[in-house]
Amino acid sequence: MERFCDELRCEREQRNVSIETICAATKVSLRYLQALESGNYDELPGGVFRKGILRSYLRVLELDEDSWMSRFEASLRERGLASEATDWSEFAENVHRNRVANQPQQRTRWFGVAGMFALLALFAWLVWAFVLHKRLDNYRVISASIVQHIAPSSTPSR
């Protein structure tokens, strides 16, 4: 029995389709397509992505996806590569590890944001206290002096 990857390459060659044509049509990297045709499945991305690359390849060649996908899965099992269920559980564990590892960083980030708001509030108070408040005091002094100049002249003499 011929290997899956050899059968796949033979189907492509029988249809006179270059691997570069498949690469352009699927937007899949040439190195992944070459790994697929050479049987180096461990060089392919895992799980869903690996199957997606093969499905795109099969669509370009207009091959029956169901039969080829089942043969591909059988080939993966022969080589002892992880099944999709293992890939998903591994993916979920990695997500959990990353979230747990990033929690302390997220807490310190919020302390930084709170500190920035405190600095902004302090800056706003300083601007009010030393700039705006002094202007108001100056206006009060000026208005008081105007009132003093007006007040003596406006008082009736007895």
C-alpha positions in Angstrom: 0.0 0.0 0.0 1.3 3.4 -1.0 1.7 6.1 1.6 -0.9 8.8 1.9 1.4 11.6 1.1 2.7 9.8 -2.1 -0.9 9.2 -3.2 -1.7 12.9 -2.7 1.3 14.0 -4.7 0.5 11.6 -7.5 -3.0 13.0 -7.7 -1.7 16.5 -8.1 0.9 15.4 -10.7 -1.8 13.5 -12.7 -3.9 16.7 -12.9 -0.8 18.7 -14.0 -1.2 21.2 -11.1 2.0 22.7 -9.7 2.4 23.0 -6.0 2.9 26.8 -6.5 -0.5 26.9 -8.1 -2.0 25.3 -5.0 -0.1 27.7 -2.8 -1.4 30.7 -4.7 -5.0 29.4 -4.7 -5.1 28.4 -1.0 -2.8 31.0 0.5 -1.1 28.3 2.4 2.6 28.5 2.8 4.7 26.5 0.4 6.6 24.8 3.2 3.3 23.4 4.7 2.2 22.0 1.3 5.6 20.4 0.8 5.5 19.0 4.3 2.0 17.6 3.6 3.2 15.9 0.3 6.4 14.6 2.0 4.6 13.1 4.9 6.3 15.3 7.5 3.0 16.0 9.4 4.8 17.1 12.5 6.0 20.2 10.6 2.3 21.2 10.0 0.4 23.3 12.5 -1.7 21.1 14.8 -5.3 20.0 14.8 -7.9 22.1 13.0 -5.2 24.0 11.0 -3.6 20.8 9.7 -7.0 19.5 8.5 -7.8 22.9 7.0 -4.7 22.9 5.0 -5.5 19.5 3.6 -9.1 20.4 2.9 -7.9 23.5 0.9 -5.5 21.3 -1.0 -8.2 18.8 -1.8 -10.6 21.5 -3.0 -8.1 22.9 -5.5 -7.6 19.4 -6.9 -11.4 18.7 -6.8 -10.9 15.5 -4.8 -13.5 13.9 -2.5 -12.8 15.5 0.9 -14.5 12.8 3.1 -12.6 9.8 1.8 -9.3 11.7 1.7 -9.7 13.1 5.2 -10.5 9.7 6.7 -7.4 8.3 5.0 -5.4 11.2 6.3 -6.6 10.6 9.9 -5.7 6.9 9.5 -2.2 8.0 8.3 -1.9 10.2 11.4 -2.9 7.4 13.7 -0.3 5.1 12.1 2.4 7.6 12.9 1.1 8.1 16.4 0.4 11.8 16.0 -2.1 13.4 18.4 -5.8 13.2 17.6 -8.0 16.3 17.4 -9.5 15.7 20.9 -6.0 15.7 22.4 -5.1 18.9 20.4 -8.2 20.7 21.8 -7.5 19.6 25.4 -3.9 20.7 25.0 -5.0 24.0 23.6 -7.4 24.5 26.5 -4.7 23.8 29.0 -2.3 26.2 27.3 -5.0 29.0 27.4 -5.5 28.3 31.1 -1.8 28.4 31.9 -1.4 31.7 30.0 -4.4 33.3 31.8 -3.1 32.2 35.2 0.4 33.4 34.4 -0.9 36.8 33.2 -3.1 37.5 36.2 -0.4 39.2 38.3 0.6 41.4 35.3 -3.0 42.4 34.9 -3.3 43.4 38.5 -0.2 45.6 38.4 -1.4 47.1 35.2 -4.6 48.3 37.0 -2.5 49.7 39.8 -0.6 51.7 37.1 -3.8 53.0 35.6 -5.1 54.0 39.1 -1.7 55.8 39.8 -2.0 57.7 36.5 -5.5 58.9 37.4 -4.2 60.0 40.8 -1.4 61.9 39.2 -3.8 63.5 36.7 -6.1 64.6 39.6 -3.1 66.0 41.5 -2.0 67.9 38.4 -5.6 69.3 37.9 -5.7 70.4 41.6 -2.3 72.1 41.3 -3.4 74.0 38.2 -6.5 75.1 39.9 -4.8 76.1 43.1 -1.8 78.0 41.7 -3.2 79.3 38.4 -6.9 79.7 38.5 -7.2 80.4 42.2 -4.6 83.2 42.1 -6.4 84.8 39.2 -9.6 84.7 41.3 -7.7 86.2 44.2 -6.3 88.9 41.9 -9.8 89.7 40.6 -11.0 90.0 44.2 -8.2 92.4 45.1 -8.9 94.5 42.0 -12.6 94.5 42.6 -12.1 95.4 46.3 -9.9 98.3 45.3 -12.4 99.5 42.8 -15.1 99.3 45.4 -13.0 101.3 47.8 -12.5 104.0 45.2 -16.1 104.1 44.4 -17.4 103.7 47.9 -16.0 106.9 49.4 -17.3 109.0 46.5 -20.7 107.5 46.6 -21.3 108.0 50.3 -23.4 111.1 51.0 -21.6 113.8 52.8 -23.2 115.1 56.1 
